[in-house]
């Protein structure tokens, strides 16, 4: 089962990296597809590491970002043309740095040992996650709830402003 987890982890990491490069280097609706690939890859990585709450939160956050990006692309077509002109050396340097980070992570993963996970019950140990979030990491849980509230409010305001125009 360890080989299956390793293969799934590397496949999801590759999907996440490919999506991140697509977000950084592509424009328009192709950037949206890259963002969705990052969402699926990152949520899959969290789920593979038995962090179900983090997987759901990441997937929800990235889907909210993707919906805002889609609304922006449909609302202001001039932004897409300006986005094409803005691509240049900085995005290429960002892509090269992302590739360098990937090579470092691949080297560390190849030369290092994975920590063995511990699960007491079920596929995702939600009771342990709840104890961690509400016990030791209460401030982080509050920050996550605040970030979610800000994202939902921004989506509501954006859709409201678009309807008024």
N, C-alpha and C positions, 0 to 999 in steps of 0.2 A: 504494500500500500504506500510505502514511502516513495517509491519511484513514480507512482501515479501523482502523488501530491507535488513532487518536484517538477514533473513534466507540466502539470496544470499551472503551477506557480510561474514557470518560465514562459509558458504560452500567454498567460494573462499579463505578465510583465512586458512581454513583447507587444501585445495589443495596446497596453497603456502607453508605452513609449512611442509606438507608431501613431497613435492618436494625438499625443502631445506634439510630435513633430508636425503632424497635419495642422494642428491648431496654430502652431508658430509660423509655418511656412506657406500655408494655403490661404485663400481668400474666399469670401462669400459662403455659399451653402456647403462647400467642401470643408470649410472650417467647422461648420456645425456637425458634420459627420465625424470629424476628428474628435470633437468634444464628446459626442455620444460614445465613441470608441474608448475614450479615457474613462467615461462614467462606468461603462460595462466592465472594463479591465480592472479599474480600481475597486469597484464593488466585489468583483470576483476574487481579487487578491485578499480583501478583508474577509470575505466569506471562507476562503480557503484557510485562512489563519484563525478561524473560529471566532471572528469578531463580527457577529451578525448585526449588532446595533450600528457599528461603524460602517458596515457595508450598506445598510439601509439609509443611513444619514448621508453618506457620500453619494449614493445613487440619486437620492432626492435632491441634494444640493446641485449636482451636475445637471440633472434634468431641468431644474429651475433656471440655471444659467443658460442652458441650451434653448429653452423657451424664450428667455429674454433676448438672446442673440437672434433667434428667428424673427421675433417681433421687430427688432431693430432693423434687420435686413429687409423686411417687407415694408416697414414704415418709411425708411429713408434710403431709397436706391442710390442716392448720390454718395452715401457712405461707402458703398462697395467700390465705386470707382476711385474714391480717394484712398481706400485701403489698398487697392492694387498699386497706386502710385507710391504709397508709403513703404512698400516692401523694398528692401535694399540690403545694405551691408550688415546692419544690426541684426536683422532676422537670420541672415546666413551665419553670423557669428554665434547667435543663440542656438541655431541648429547644430553647429560644430561643438559647442559646449555641452549640449544635451547628449550628443554622440560620445563625447569624452566621459561624461558622467556614466553613461551606459557601459562603456568599456571598463571603467573602474568597478562598477557594481558587478559586472559579469566576472571580472577577475576575483573580486572578494567572494562571490558566490561559488566560484569554481575552487578556490583555494581554501575557503573557510568551511566550517561545519555549521549545519543548521541546529538551532536549539530545538530540543524535543518539546512538543506541546503537551499540555496536560488537560484532559477533559474529565469531569466527574460524572456527567450525565448528558445524554442526548448529543445531537450533532452540534448545537450551539448552546453553550452553557449560559443561559440568560440570567439565572439567579446570581451567578458570580459576576456577570457584567453589571447587574443592578447594584450589587454590594460595592463594587469598585466605583461606579459612577456616583452613588449617593453617599458612600462612606468616605473614601479617600479622595476622590476626584469630583467633589461637589461643585467646585468653582468651574471646572472644565465643562461639566454638564450644564451649568447655568450659562456659560459662554456659548455653548452650542445651541441652546434654546434661544438665546438672544440673537445669534447669527441667523437662525432659521426665521425668527420673527421679522428681522430686517429684510431678509430675502423675500418673504411672502408679502410684506408691506410694499417693497419696491415693485414687485410684479403687479400688485393691485393698482398702485399709483400709475405705473406705466400703461396698463391697459385702460385705465380711466382717462388719462391724458389723451391717449390715442382716439378714444371714442368721442371726446369733446371736440377735437379738431375735425 
